[in-house]
């Protein structure tokens, strides 16, 4: 008997998932996509299976703007386990060495200023960065170690929230591309006792915070109660990740030509930068960039949603 192909729905918007531990970002995305029966989906930057917390999932037209969330600053809380060094820098790795812990809160607080601001990090081997088309973590699993170029990242906030026995809880606000495992390992190295990430929770991603998220269990319950459409109430607007951008509303005439790919003028436009654009009915129609001549050049347009 021939298998009936599932017809997926056109779904547009963002669901802020509190990613559960043990799921890869892609596995979480595919699960929610199945629950929604969504045609097109994408996430905005990977969280390790060990990690939980804010994972914006983009559907339909929202996938066109996922890059801007990928590039956004992030916030984390992490539990640093001192005295144990692992192969991956987190609790999922093999224990390589155990050391005595003779440091406490004053020692950690004295070190933290060295990691605030712009710092240099060497990406871990157990990461999704690619070398010759291969993710580094695959090379690491095969026992290979390759040279990695240091990268500049910015730590806007690094605060010790709690310290008890051999564990310390840290709050971190940072730029994209920051590896919390590397940060914890580097702190542990300077403390002399070594350290790894025992827990990791993303608390912020761009404009989104943990309090706005929905759990996978809530989504599954909504699906069980009302089917695919019952999840639509959790969808945020397509442009909700860009709310901090200036907003322009075009006249009907300007919107028509802009949607044909032509730059137009807008009286209230800023002098430079990226903008969100609405048509005369208040419908979001895409993003643009202010060109040198003051016109708004279309950069990403969306079809009617």
C-alpha positions, 0 to 999 in steps of 0.5 A, a space after each residue: 500500500 502506497 504511503 500517503 505524503 503528509 501535506 504540510 501547512 504554511 505557517 509563519 512566525 517564531 516559537 520561543 522554545 525552552 529547549 529541553 536537555 538531551 535534544 540537539 537544536 535540530 531535533 527540537 526544531 523537527 519535533 516542533 515542526 512536526 507538531 505544527 505540521 509546518 512547511 518550512 522551518 529553521 532555528 537560530 543557532 545551535 545549543 548543545 544537547 546538554 544545554 537548555 533554554 531560549 531557542 527561537 524557532 522560525 517558520 515560513 517567512 520568519 526563516 528569512 530573518 533568522 540570520 539576524 537572531 543568529 548574529 544577536 547577543 546571547 545570555 547564559 547561566 552556567 554551573 562551573 564544576 571545578 576540579 574536573 577536566 573533561 575531553 569536551 569541556 562539559 559534563 558529557 565528555 570523558 574525565 581526563 583529570 581530577 585536581 584538588 580545589 583549594 579556591 573559593 569565591 574571593 579567588 573567582 571574583 578576583 579573576 572575572 574582570 580579566 574575562 570581561 570586555 573583548 577577549 580572545 578564545 580558541 574554539 573547542 575541538 568539540 564544536 560545530 565549526 567546520 574544517 575542510 567541510 567536516 565539523 570539528 566535533 567529528 574530527 575530535 571523535 576520530 581522535 584528531 586535533 587540528 589548529 584553530 584560529 583564536 577569535 575575538 568575542 565580547 563578554 558584556 556581563 560576567 557575574 558570580 551568582 553563587 559559589 558552594 564547595 567545588 561548584 560556582 554558578 555564573 551569569 554571562 551576557 556575550 556576543 555571538 560565537 562565544 563558547 561558554 565551555 571555553 570560558 569556563 575552561 579558561 577560568 578553571 585553568 587560571 584558578 589552577 584546579 581546572 573546570 568544566 560546564 556541568 549545566 548550561 541554560 540560555 537565558 536570552 537570545 537577542 530581544 527574547 528572554 526565558 520568561 517568554 518561552 514555551 516548553 516542549 511539554 506544553 506544545 505536545 499537550 496543545 497538540 494532543 488537545 487541539 491538533 496542529 492549529 492549536 499551536 498557532 497561538 504560541 507563534 510570535 510575529 515574523 518580525 518580532 526578533 527585529 523589534 529594536 529596529 526603526 519602523 517605517 510605514 510606507 504609503 500605498 504607492 511607495 509600498 507597491 514599488 518597494 515590493 517590486 524591488 525598487 528603492 523608495 524615499 520615506 520622510 521619517 527614515 533614519 540617516 543610515 542602517 537597517 529598518 523594518 517596513 510596513 505597508 499603508 495597512 500596517 502589515 510587515 512587508 520586509 526589511 530595508 537599508 538606508 542607502 547613501 542617497 537617503 532612499 530605502 533599498 529593499 533587502 528582504 521582502 515577504 509575501 503576504 502572510 
